[in-house]
Amino acid sequence: MAELFVTNYNPNFTGVSATAANVIRQQRRRYELAFVGQPLPGCPDPITPGVAHGMSRTAPEGRPFAIWHVRRNPEMRSAIWLRDIRRAPIKIVFTSAAQRLHSAYPRWLISRMDAVIATTDKAAEYVPHVRAVVPHGVDTEAFYPAKDRAAAWANLGYGGTSGIATIGRIRPEKGTDVFVDAMLRLLPERPGTVALVIGRAGGKYESFLKGLKGKVAAAGLADRLLFPGEIPADKLPMLMRSLSLVMQLPRYEGYGMVPLEGLASGVPFVGSETGYYRNFSAQGRVGAIVPLEDAEAAAFAAQEMLDRKNAAAAARDVALNSFSATREADGIDAVYQSLWQG
């Protein structure tokens, strides 16, 4: 009988999905775990919410209750219904990364949690019932440096001798336009470098994407600033370790996993002043932080970071020693144990 139920109801692979998968791959070694909802790479085969509800009607052997660990509104709602209406012997843990006030409905859902884990001190200011601040960690077994970065990049077939990428949804909030503007400044100075915008626009953001492509074409850089679209989650580690630099320039970010995945792959980063990026940077050793919406500063920082010696080895060390998924799983386990022990 499962003692821990971890949920993922969103069929799309998002930042929340990535952080959940990193931890689940650690937790499956520690607990009798049931994974509920939509599949994630490297995680156990999921069961349906209905099956999970049925399994939760009795307490697991040796535990006073099972724990449901949830990360989204529908998952909170499902667990609350199970606990409060079906009277199942469970406690609910919610992870919160948002560094701003939730709207009214999520605030009510969060108020019903038995424990909240915030990913940063700032996120903890916006939610009740915080038991611990536990930064997200990266799976350092999935993300690791290439033995030959130049060969790894060449094998991807994008051309050039080295690569830079921004990864995530294509929209203004994510600063995709800031990245493009920075690359229009940088690429003419680095003839062998190719830049990638990895992600999808979708819906109302298709016109935004079209405008960015038009700007790139007008600059004569359509063969070096590419828009490959979204890539499968299981292909991301291979892409990441082929890069020479990751650039994430959002106008807002709750946490931001992409720089961490880069660091674990031996890739330094340039990030905007948001999310947890400054903490990842190790006082500027492996990451450069630039003001919001400042494409010129981002291009300058990228030039400097690309020329820095020994950044790759330092990047890997920061990920291993400060931001591994194992450390995150340890922090989460302390919260579980405090609940189980009453």
C-alpha positions as CSV (number, residue, x, y, z in Angstrom):
1,M,0.0,0.0,0.0
2,A,1.4,3.4,-1.0
3,E,2.5,5.8,1.8
4,L,3.1,8.7,-0.6
5,F,1.0,9.8,-3.5
6,V,2.5,12.4,-5.8
7,T,0.3,14.0,-8.4
8,N,0.8,15.5,-11.9
9,Y,-2.6,16.2,-13.5
10,N,-1.3,18.5,-16.3
11,P,-0.7,16.7,-19.6
12,N,1.8,19.4,-20.8
13,F,5.4,19.2,-19.7
14,T,5.9,22.5,-17.8
15,G,8.4,23.9,-15.3
16,V,6.3,22.4,-12.5
17,S,6.4,19.1,-14.3
18,A,10.2,19.2,-14.5
19,T,10.7,20.0,-10.8
20,A,8.2,17.3,-9.8
21,A,10.0,14.7,-12.0
22,N,13.4,15.5,-10.5
23,V,12.1,14.8,-7.0
24,I,10.0,11.8,-7.9
25,R,13.0,10.0,-9.4
26,Q,14.7,10.4,-6.0
27,Q,11.6,9.6,-3.9
28,R,10.8,6.4,-5.7
29,R,13.9,5.0,-4.0
30,R,12.7,6.1,-0.5
31,Y,9.0,5.4,-0.2
32,E,6.2,3.1,-1.2
33,L,5.2,5.7,-3.8
34,A,2.2,6.0,-6.2
35,F,2.4,8.4,-9.0
36,V,-1.0,9.9,-10.0
37,G,-2.1,11.5,-13.2
38,Q,0.0,12.2,-16.4
39,P,3.3,10.5,-17.1
40,L,6.7,12.1,-16.6
41,P,10.1,11.0,-17.9
42,G,11.9,8.6,-15.6
43,C,9.0,8.3,-13.2
44,P,6.8,5.3,-12.3
45,D,3.9,4.5,-14.5
46,P,1.0,6.7,-13.3
47,I,-2.3,5.5,-11.9
48,T,-5.6,7.4,-12.3
49,P,-6.9,9.7,-9.6
50,G,-9.8,7.4,-9.2
51,V,-7.5,4.4,-8.4
52,A,-5.4,6.6,-6.1
53,H,-8.6,7.7,-4.2
54,G,-9.5,4.1,-3.8
55,M,-6.1,3.2,-2.5
56,S,-6.2,6.0,0.0
57,R,-9.3,4.9,1.8
58,T,-7.3,3.0,4.4
59,A,-4.0,4.0,6.1
60,P,-0.8,2.4,4.8
61,E,0.8,-0.2,7.0
62,G,3.0,1.4,9.7
63,R,1.7,4.9,9.0
64,P,-1.2,6.8,10.6
65,F,-2.0,8.2,7.1
66,A,-0.7,8.6,3.6
67,I,0.7,11.8,2.3
68,W,-0.6,13.4,-0.9
69,H,2.0,15.8,-2.4
70,V,0.4,18.3,-4.8
71,R,1.6,21.2,-6.9
72,R,-1.4,22.6,-8.8
73,N,-5.0,23.8,-8.1
74,P,-6.8,20.7,-9.6
75,E,-4.5,18.5,-7.5
76,M,-5.2,20.4,-4.3
77,R,-8.9,20.3,-5.0
78,S,-8.8,16.5,-5.6
79,A,-6.9,15.8,-2.4
80,I,-9.1,18.1,-0.3
81,W,-12.2,16.3,-1.6
82,L,-10.6,13.0,-0.7
83,R,-9.6,14.1,2.8
84,D,-12.6,16.2,3.8
85,I,-15.5,14.7,1.9
86,R,-14.4,11.0,1.6
87,R,-12.8,11.2,5.0
88,A,-9.7,9.4,3.8
89,P,-6.8,9.1,6.2
90,I,-4.4,11.5,4.3
91,K,-2.5,14.7,4.9
92,I,-1.8,17.1,2.0
93,V,1.5,18.8,1.2
94,F,1.7,21.6,-1.3
95,T,4.9,23.1,-2.9
96,S,4.7,26.8,-3.7
97,A,7.2,28.6,-5.9
98,A,5.2,31.8,-6.8
99,Q,6.9,35.0,-5.6
100,R,3.7,37.0,-5.7
101,L,0.2,36.8,-4.2
102,H,-2.0,34.0,-5.4
103,S,-5.5,34.9,-6.6
104,A,-8.4,34.3,-4.2
105,Y,-9.3,30.7,-5.2
106,P,-5.7,29.3,-5.0
107,R,-5.3,31.2,-1.7
108,W,-8.3,29.3,-0.3
109,L,-7.0,26.0,-1.5
110,I,-3.6,26.6,0.0
111,S,-5.2,27.6,3.3
112,R,-6.6,24.0,3.4
113,M,-3.2,22.3,3.1
114,D,-1.7,20.4,6.1
115,A,1.8,21.7,5.2
116,V,3.3,24.0,2.6
117,I,6.8,23.8,1.3
118,A,8.1,27.1,-0.2
119,T,10.9,27.0,-2.7
120,T,12.4,30.3,-1.6
121,D,12.2,32.7,1.4
122,K,10.3,35.2,-0.8
123,A,7.8,32.6,-1.9
124,A,7.2,31.7,1.8
125,E,6.0,35.3,2.4
126,Y,2.9,34.7,0.2
127,V,1.5,31.4,1.6
128,P,0.4,30.1,5.0
129,H,1.4,26.9,6.9
130,V,5.0,26.9,5.6
131,R,6.8,24.0,7.3
132,A,10.1,24.5,5.4
133,V,11.9,26.4,2.6
134,V,13.3,23.9,0.2
135,P,14.9,25.1,-3.0
136,H,14.2,23.0,-6.1
137,G,17.1,20.7,-7.2
138,V,18.3,19.4,-10.5
139,D,18.7,15.7,-11.4
140,T,22.4,15.5,-11.7
141,E,22.2,12.0,-13.0
142,A,20.1,13.0,-16.0
143,F,21.9,16.3,-16.6
144,Y,25.7,16.0,-16.8
145,P,28.5,17.5,-18.9
146,A,29.4,16.2,-22.4
147,K,32.8,14.6,-22.8
148,D,33.2,16.6,-26.0
149,R,30.9,19.6,-26.1
150,A,31.9,20.6,-29.7
151,A,31.1,17.1,-31.0
152,A,27.8,17.1,-29.0
153,W,26.8,20.4,-30.6
154,A,27.8,19.2,-34.1
155,N,25.7,16.1,-33.7
156,L,22.5,18.2,-33.2
157,G,22.8,19.5,-36.8
158,Y,22.1,23.2,-36.2
159,G,25.3,24.4,-37.8
160,G,28.0,26.6,-36.4
161,T,30.6,25.6,-33.8
162,S,28.8,26.4,-30.6
163,G,25.3,27.0,-29.3
164,I,23.3,29.3,-27.0
165,A,19.7,28.7,-26.1
166,T,16.7,30.0,-24.2
167,I,14.2,27.4,-23.2
168,G,10.5,27.8,-22.3
169,R,7.2,29.1,-23.5
170,I,7.5,31.8,-26.2
171,R,5.7,34.8,-24.8
172,P,6.5,38.3,-23.5
173,E,6.5,37.3,-19.8
174,K,9.3,34.8,-20.5
175,G,11.3,37.5,-22.2
176,T,11.7,35.7,-25.5
177,D,11.9,39.1,-27.3
178,V,14.7,40.2,-25.0
179,F,16.7,37.1,-25.8
180,V,16.2,37.7,-29.6
181,D,17.3,41.4,-29.2
182,A,20.3,40.3,-27.3
183,M,21.2,37.7,-29.9
184,L,20.9,40.3,-32.7
185,R,23.6,42.2,-30.9
186,L,25.8,39.2,-30.0
187,L,25.8,36.9,-33.0
188,P,27.5,39.4,-35.5
189,E,30.4,39.4,-33.0
190,R,30.6,35.6,-32.8
191,P,30.5,34.1,-36.3
192,G,30.6,30.5,-35.2
193,T,27.7,30.8,-32.7
194,V,24.1,29.7,-33.3
195,A,21.3,30.6,-31.0
196,L,18.1,28.6,-30.4
197,V,14.7,29.6,-29.1
198,I,13.4,26.3,-27.7
199,G,9.7,26.2,-26.9
200,R,6.2,26.8,-28.3
201,A,4.1,29.8,-28.6
202,G,0.6,28.5,-29.1
203,G,-2.7,30.4,-29.3
204,K,-2.6,34.1,-28.9
205,Y,1.2,34.2,-28.8
206,E,1.6,32.9,-32.4
207,S,1.6,36.5,-33.7
208,F,4.3,37.4,-31.1
209,L,6.4,34.5,-32.5
210,K,5.8,35.6,-36.1
211,G,7.0,39.1,-35.2
212,L,10.2,37.7,-33.6
213,K,10.9,35.6,-36.7
214,G,10.4,38.7,-38.9
215,K,12.8,40.7,-36.9
216,V,15.5,38.0,-37.2
217,A,14.9,37.6,-40.9
218,A,15.2,41.4,-41.4
219,A,18.6,41.3,-39.6
220,G,19.9,38.6,-41.9
221,L,20.3,36.1,-39.1
222,A,17.6,33.5,-39.9
223,D,20.3,30.8,-40.5
224,R,21.9,31.5,-37.0
225,L,19.0,32.4,-34.7
226,L,16.6,29.4,-35.0
227,F,13.2,28.5,-33.7
228,P,13.1,24.7,-33.5
229,G,10.0,24.6,-31.4
230,E,9.4,22.4,-28.4
231,I,11.5,19.4,-27.8
232,P,10.5,16.2,-25.8
233,A,11.5,16.3,-22.2
234,D,13.7,13.2,-22.5
235,K,15.7,14.9,-25.2
236,L,16.4,18.0,-23.2
237,P,19.5,16.7,-21.3
238,M,21.2,15.9,-24.7
239,L,20.5,19.4,-25.9
240,M,21.6,21.0,-22.7
241,R,25.1,19.4,-22.5
242,S,25.8,20.5,-26.1
243,L,25.4,24.2,-25.3
244,S,28.0,26.7,-24.4
245,L,25.6,29.1,-22.7
246,V,22.0,29.2,-21.4
247,M,20.1,32.5,-21.4
248,Q,16.9,33.0,-19.5
249,L,15.6,36.6,-19.5
250,P,12.0,36.5,-18.3
251,R,10.2,39.5,-16.9
252,Y,8.9,37.3,-14.1
253,E,9.9,33.9,-12.9
254,G,8.8,32.1,-9.7
255,Y,11.9,30.0,-9.5
256,G,13.4,28.9,-12.9
257,M,14.9,25.4,-13.4
258,V,16.6,25.9,-16.8
259,P,19.8,27.5,-15.4
260,L,20.1,24.7,-12.9
261,E,19.8,22.1,-15.6
262,G,22.5,24.0,-17.5
263,L,24.8,24.1,-14.5
264,A,24.5,20.4,-13.9
265,S,25.4,20.0,-17.6
266,G,28.5,22.2,-17.1
267,V,26.9,25.1,-18.9
268,P,27.0,28.7,-17.3
269,F,24.1,31.0,-17.7
270,V,22.9,34.6,-18.1
271,G,19.7,35.4,-16.3
272,S,17.5,38.4,-15.6
273,E,16.9,39.7,-12.1
274,T,14.0,37.5,-11.2
275,G,13.3,34.0,-10.0
276,Y,16.1,32.3,-8.0
277,Y,18.7,33.0,-10.6
278,R,21.0,35.2,-8.4
279,N,21.3,32.4,-5.9
280,F,22.3,30.0,-8.7
281,S,25.0,32.3,-9.9
282,A,27.4,31.6,-7.0
283,Q,28.3,35.3,-6.7
284,G,28.8,35.5,-10.4
285,R,31.2,32.6,-10.9
286,V,28.8,30.5,-13.0
287,G,26.0,33.0,-13.9
288,A,25.6,36.6,-14.8
289,I,22.5,38.5,-13.6
290,V,21.3,41.5,-15.7
291,P,18.4,44.0,-15.3
292,L,15.0,43.1,-16.6
293,E,14.4,43.9,-20.3
294,D,18.0,44.9,-20.8
295,A,19.1,43.2,-24.1
296,E,22.3,45.2,-24.4
297,A,23.4,44.2,-20.9
298,A,22.5,40.5,-21.6
299,A,24.5,40.5,-24.8
300,F,27.5,42.0,-23.0
301,A,27.2,39.4,-20.2
302,A,26.9,36.6,-22.7
303,Q,30.1,37.7,-24.4
304,E,32.0,37.8,-21.1
305,M,30.6,34.5,-19.9
306,L,31.4,32.7,-23.2
307,D,35.0,33.8,-22.8
308,R,35.4,32.9,-19.2
309,K,37.8,30.0,-18.4
310,N,36.8,27.1,-16.1
311,A,33.2,28.1,-15.9
312,A,32.0,24.7,-17.0
313,A,33.7,22.8,-14.2
314,A,32.6,25.4,-11.6
315,A,29.0,25.2,-12.9
316,R,28.8,21.4,-12.3
317,D,30.2,21.8,-8.8
318,V,27.6,24.4,-7.9
319,A,24.8,22.1,-9.1
320,L,26.2,19.0,-7.2
321,N,27.0,20.7,-4.0
322,S,24.2,23.2,-3.6
323,F,21.2,22.4,-5.8
324,S,20.9,18.7,-6.4
325,A,17.6,16.9,-6.4
326,T,18.9,14.7,-3.6
327,R,19.2,17.7,-1.4
328,E,15.7,18.8,-2.3
329,A,14.3,15.3,-1.5
330,D,16.0,15.4,1.9
331,G,14.4,18.7,2.7
332,I,11.0,17.4,1.6
333,D,11.4,14.2,3.6
334,A,11.9,16.3,6.8
335,V,8.5,17.8,6.3
336,Y,6.9,14.3,5.7
337,Q,8.5,12.9,8.8
338,S,7.3,15.9,10.9
339,L,3.7,15.1,9.7
340,W,3.9,11.4,10.3
341,Q,5.4,11.9,13.7
342,G,2.7,14.3,14.7
